[in-house]
Structures are given as structure tokens and as C-alpha cells.
Amino acid sequence: MLFLTAAAWILLMAGRRGSLALTHCAIAMPASAASFQMLLALNPPVSLATGWALMLATMMLPLLIAPVRHVHNSSFTHRRGRAIALFVAAYAVVWMAAGVMLIALALAIRLIAPESIVPVAVAAALAMLWQFSPLKQRSLNRCHSHRELAAFGRSADIDAVRFGFTHGIWCVCSCWGLMFLPLMISRGHAAAMVAVSAWMFAERLERPMPARWRLRGPSTALRMLVAQVGMKLQLG
């Protein structure tokens, strides 16, 4: 999964600088733009979809390590590749559908305020509000839940697809606010993607907790990092 993530990063950065002329999945908007037609000309649907798919690959594949391991361990050897492919495909369909809504919202905000810092502020406020909400915790808890999968025949295929859909839905519910933030950042977009991706990966290390309003952060990852730094300092 990490190898595929690295490959997606290479493709994304190459597309940004090469002949593909991708918008790098951020919503581009010139200072002089005044029409929806010009906005769509700068952000063709195919380019937006390609950029969003690569953005998902770079940011979401690390989050799939645990569920893909579950599918792998729940499948017979000769069915593992097929089951994992079905799971990932269903998961990707959910996130691509979510991308339509998130990108449409980003386009609308950019159309209203093309030269303002307000879009970034709005995206940051939405992400922070959702991070602290009980629904965020409930969705995050469900991302840790891995259902039993059938082992034989069509039932195994259906279960892999169903698991991909359900995991994708809860993942969208958990991460939509964080994923929306890089869409609104044109300058420093890659840095925003790295920061958000690291945050989402770190918060998956947290154990399920009661769903209520509270400050929520990657405390487990921070403790692990501090412990590693402390060990290296002692050894040094």
C-alpha cells in the first residue's frame, strides 16, 4: 500500500509539471475570472476527476492497510487478489462520488470569492467543527469495525464489495472535512495534502471512544513519536 502511495505521489507531481497539465486536484481560479464557463475551462471535468483520483490514492491508501489486511486474512489464497480488488473498487466508488460533491462545493465557493482568503478560512472552520463533533467520533469508531466476510463463491465477492462500500461511507463521514481543506488551497497544496494525510493516518491509531463533543487529535501517534525520539536520545 505504501508503494502504491509513493507511485501515486510521483504521478501526481509529474502530472502537475508535465504535459498532462493537471490542476493538481486543487481548484484553480484566476483573479480575472467572472464566469462559470471560464472556471470550467480552467478545471475540465476529466482533469478534476483524474486529479481527485490521484489525490485519493496518495492520501487514502495508507488508511486502507488495516482493512485490506482484514480482507487478505479472511480470504483463501486463490481468492485474495480478487477480494482485495473488489473491496478497493467499492471503496473508491464511494470516494469518487463524494468527490463530486466536495469539488462542486469548492467550485461554488471559489466562484463566489475568487480572490479572497475566505474560502480557506471556511474550509478550515468546517474541518475543525467536524473534528470536534460526536458524529466524527462515531464515524471514526465505525472505521475500526471490520465485518466478517464469507469465504466461498458469490457470497465472498458480495461481502468484499459490501465491506468496501460500508467502509468507504464511514471513511467519507470521518474524513470529508479534512479532505475538503486541500481543495481550497492552491499555493502549498502539496504541503496541505501531506499534513492532512499524516493527520488522518495518525488519528486511525486512536482507539474507539465515546461519541461526544471534545478536542480530538492524534495523541497516540505523538506519544509514539516522543518515545522513539527519547529512545534515540538515550542510545545516542
C-alpha positions as CSV (number, residue, x, y, z in Angstrom):
1,M,0.0,0.0,0.0
2,L,2.8,2.4,0.8
3,F,4.5,1.5,-2.5
4,L,1.3,2.4,-4.4
5,T,1.0,5.6,-2.4
6,A,4.5,6.6,-3.4
7,A,3.7,5.8,-7.1
8,A,0.6,7.9,-6.9
9,W,2.6,10.9,-5.5
10,I,5.0,10.5,-8.4
11,L,2.2,10.5,-10.9
12,L,0.5,13.5,-9.3
13,M,3.6,15.6,-9.2
14,A,4.6,14.6,-12.8
15,G,1.1,15.5,-13.9
16,R,1.4,18.9,-12.3
17,R,4.6,19.7,-14.1
18,G,4.3,17.6,-17.3
19,S,2.1,17.5,-20.4
20,L,-1.0,16.3,-18.5
21,A,-1.4,19.8,-17.2
22,L,-3.5,18.7,-14.3
23,T,-4.9,21.2,-11.8
24,H,-3.2,19.1,-9.1
25,C,-6.7,18.5,-7.7
26,A,-6.8,22.0,-6.2
27,I,-9.5,24.2,-7.7
28,A,-7.7,26.8,-9.9
29,M,-9.2,30.2,-10.1
30,P,-7.7,33.3,-11.9
31,A,-8.0,36.8,-10.5
32,S,-9.9,37.9,-13.5
33,A,-12.4,35.1,-13.7
34,A,-16.0,36.2,-13.7
35,S,-18.0,33.3,-15.2
36,F,-18.7,29.7,-14.6
37,Q,-17.7,28.8,-18.1
38,M,-14.2,30.2,-17.6
39,L,-14.0,28.3,-14.3
40,L,-14.9,25.0,-16.0
41,A,-12.4,25.8,-18.8
42,L,-9.6,26.1,-16.3
43,N,-10.9,22.9,-14.5
44,P,-12.1,20.4,-17.1
45,P,-14.2,17.6,-15.5
46,V,-11.8,14.9,-16.7
47,S,-8.8,16.7,-15.2
48,L,-10.7,17.3,-12.0
49,A,-11.7,13.6,-11.8
50,T,-8.1,12.5,-12.6
51,G,-6.6,14.8,-10.0
52,W,-9.2,13.7,-7.4
53,A,-8.5,10.0,-8.1
54,L,-4.7,10.6,-7.6
55,M,-5.4,12.7,-4.5
56,L,-7.4,9.7,-3.1
57,A,-4.5,7.3,-3.9
58,T,-1.9,9.5,-2.2
59,M,-4.0,10.2,0.9
60,M,-6.3,7.2,1.4
61,L,-4.2,4.2,0.5
62,P,-2.3,4.3,3.8
63,L,-5.6,4.3,5.7
64,L,-6.6,1.0,3.9
65,I,-3.7,-1.0,5.3
66,A,-5.8,-2.4,8.2
67,P,-9.0,-3.2,6.2
68,V,-7.0,-4.7,3.3
69,R,-5.1,-6.9,5.8
70,H,-8.5,-8.0,7.1
71,V,-9.7,-8.9,3.6
72,H,-6.4,-10.7,3.0
73,N,-6.6,-12.7,6.2
74,S,-10.3,-13.5,5.7
75,S,-9.8,-14.9,2.2
76,F,-8.4,-18.1,0.8
77,T,-5.1,-17.7,-1.0
78,H,-6.6,-18.1,-4.5
79,R,-9.2,-15.5,-3.8
80,R,-7.2,-12.9,-2.0
81,G,-6.3,-10.7,-5.0
82,R,-9.9,-10.7,-6.3
83,A,-11.4,-9.9,-2.9
84,I,-8.9,-7.1,-2.3
85,A,-9.6,-5.6,-5.7
86,L,-13.4,-5.8,-5.1
87,F,-13.0,-4.1,-1.8
88,V,-10.8,-1.3,-3.1
89,A,-13.0,-0.7,-6.1
90,A,-16.1,-0.4,-4.0
91,Y,-14.3,1.9,-1.6
92,A,-13.0,4.1,-4.5
93,V,-16.6,4.4,-6.0
94,V,-17.8,5.9,-2.7
95,W,-15.0,8.4,-2.5
96,M,-15.3,9.3,-6.2
97,A,-19.0,10.1,-5.6
98,A,-18.1,12.1,-2.5
99,G,-15.5,14.0,-4.7
100,V,-18.3,15.2,-7.0
101,M,-20.0,16.9,-4.1
102,L,-16.8,18.3,-2.5
103,I,-15.4,19.6,-5.8
104,A,-18.8,21.2,-6.7
105,L,-18.8,22.9,-3.3
106,A,-15.2,24.1,-3.8
107,L,-16.0,25.4,-7.3
108,A,-19.0,27.2,-5.9
109,I,-17.1,28.9,-3.1
110,R,-14.3,29.8,-5.5
111,L,-16.8,31.3,-7.9
112,I,-18.3,33.5,-5.2
113,A,-15.0,34.6,-3.6
114,P,-12.2,34.1,-6.2
115,E,-9.6,36.5,-4.7
116,S,-10.4,36.1,-1.0
117,I,-8.9,34.1,1.8
118,V,-12.4,33.4,3.0
119,P,-12.6,30.0,1.2
120,V,-9.6,28.7,3.0
121,A,-11.0,30.1,6.3
122,V,-14.4,28.5,5.7
123,A,-12.8,25.1,4.8
124,A,-10.6,25.2,8.0
125,A,-13.6,26.1,10.1
126,L,-15.7,23.3,8.7
127,A,-12.9,20.8,9.2
128,M,-12.3,21.9,12.8
129,L,-16.0,21.9,13.7
130,W,-16.4,18.4,12.3
131,Q,-13.2,17.2,14.0
132,F,-14.7,18.0,17.4
133,S,-18.2,16.6,16.7
134,P,-19.7,13.4,18.1
135,L,-20.5,12.3,14.5
136,K,-16.8,12.5,13.7
137,Q,-16.0,10.1,16.6
138,R,-18.9,7.8,15.7
139,S,-17.7,7.6,12.1
140,L,-14.1,7.1,13.2
141,N,-15.2,4.3,15.5
142,R,-17.0,2.6,12.6
143,C,-13.8,2.8,10.5
144,H,-12.3,0.4,13.1
145,S,-15.1,-2.1,12.7
146,H,-14.3,-4.9,10.3
147,R,-17.2,-7.2,9.4
148,E,-16.9,-10.9,9.0
149,L,-16.5,-12.0,5.3
150,A,-17.8,-15.1,3.6
151,A,-15.1,-17.4,2.3
152,F,-16.8,-19.1,-0.7
153,G,-18.4,-18.3,-4.0
154,R,-20.5,-15.3,-4.8
155,S,-21.1,-14.6,-1.1
156,A,-17.4,-13.9,-0.7
157,D,-17.5,-11.4,-3.6
158,I,-20.6,-9.7,-2.3
159,D,-19.2,-9.4,1.2
160,A,-16.0,-7.9,-0.2
161,V,-17.9,-5.3,-2.2
162,R,-20.3,-4.6,0.7
163,F,-17.3,-4.1,3.1
164,G,-15.7,-1.7,0.6
165,F,-18.9,0.3,0.4
166,T,-19.6,0.5,4.1
167,H,-16.0,1.2,5.0
168,G,-15.9,3.9,2.3
169,I,-19.1,5.5,3.6
170,W,-17.8,5.7,7.2
171,C,-14.4,6.9,5.9
172,V,-16.1,9.7,4.0
173,C,-18.1,10.7,7.0
174,S,-14.9,10.7,9.1
175,C,-12.6,12.5,6.7
176,W,-14.7,14.7,4.4
177,G,-13.8,17.9,6.3
178,L,-10.1,17.2,6.2
179,M,-10.2,16.2,2.5
180,F,-12.1,19.4,1.6
181,L,-9.3,21.6,3.1
182,P,-6.6,20.9,0.5
183,L,-9.1,21.5,-2.3
184,M,-9.3,25.2,-1.3
185,I,-5.5,25.7,-1.1
186,S,-3.9,26.3,-4.4
187,R,-0.5,27.6,-3.2
188,G,1.0,25.0,-0.9
189,H,-1.5,22.4,-2.0
190,A,1.0,19.5,-1.8
191,A,2.1,20.5,1.7
192,A,-1.5,20.6,2.8
193,M,-2.1,17.2,1.4
194,V,0.9,15.8,3.2
195,A,-0.2,17.4,6.5
196,V,-3.8,16.2,6.2
197,S,-2.8,12.7,5.1
198,A,-0.4,12.4,8.1
199,W,-3.2,13.6,10.5
200,M,-5.8,11.2,9.1
201,F,-3.3,8.3,9.3
202,A,-2.3,9.2,12.9
203,E,-5.9,9.5,14.1
204,R,-6.6,6.0,12.9
205,L,-4.2,4.8,15.5
206,E,-6.5,6.0,18.2
207,R,-8.8,3.5,19.9
208,P,-12.6,3.9,19.6
209,M,-14.0,6.3,22.1
210,P,-17.5,7.5,23.2
211,A,-19.0,9.9,20.7
212,R,-19.3,13.4,22.2
213,W,-18.0,16.9,21.7
214,R,-14.4,17.1,22.6
215,L,-10.9,18.1,21.4
216,R,-9.7,15.3,19.2
217,G,-6.1,14.7,18.0
218,P,-3.5,12.1,17.2
219,S,-2.3,11.7,20.8
220,T,-1.2,8.1,20.3
221,A,1.0,8.9,17.3
222,L,2.5,11.8,19.3
223,R,3.3,9.6,22.2
224,M,4.9,7.0,19.9
225,L,7.0,9.8,18.3
226,V,8.1,11.1,21.6
227,A,9.0,7.6,22.8
228,Q,11.0,7.0,19.6
229,V,12.9,10.3,20.0
230,G,13.6,9.6,23.6
231,M,15.0,6.2,22.9
232,K,17.3,7.6,20.2
233,L,18.5,10.3,22.5
234,Q,19.3,7.7,25.2
235,L,21.1,5.5,22.7
236,G,23.0,8.4,21.4
